Amino acid sequence: MTAIKELKAVARPRAGKGAARAERRAGRVPAVIYGEKQDPITISLDFIEINKIIYAGHFLTTLFEVDVDGTKHRVIPRDYQLDVVKDFPVHVDFLRVSKGTTVTVDVPVHFVKQEASPALKAGGTLNVVAHTVELECPAESIPEAIEVDLTGAAYGDAFHLSSQKLPAGVTWAGQGDDTLATIVAPVGAEEEPAAEEPKA
């Protein structure tokens, strides 16, 4: 079961660019909670806390219980905006999720046991095609990553999503069968040695 993280917020009664700028000057990040056929709630978050959480990783696949002035909302981040120059968060969107809700999320792909691949040990290259995959998951069961085991991988091998075991209740949200990665031989690795020219 996915751990639910606690997050403190305060209600932000005013919307609009002017109010958002005022929040940022006060060291807070504007945000909104929407979904579940309820009215959106404008809130603000502590800048230091949300900046740390975003850069810790897995932000968009983490469930949060946001405490807004004592009222708790179960949410998942749907998007966030960063300052184009300084890369700090300037706005966050949260989607309400009730128990049993299925969500669509982008989950990172990790390639493990590369040292157990004869082709990679011999100088081959792992050509990563997909760094993330789009999955449909119960909100309580979002995997942190999909791990692709490269044990025994040889030149020319391709790894497809269909060959990866997904956790119970998790399905792929895309169409067809995505290639996640291929193993590419070094230039000339499969070529025959050139024949020596006969001496005069």
Summary of the structure (lengths in Angstrom):
residues: 200
radius of gyration: 23.4
end to end distance: 76.3
largest distance: 93.5
contacts: 536
relative contact order: 0.15
helix: 17%
strand: 44%
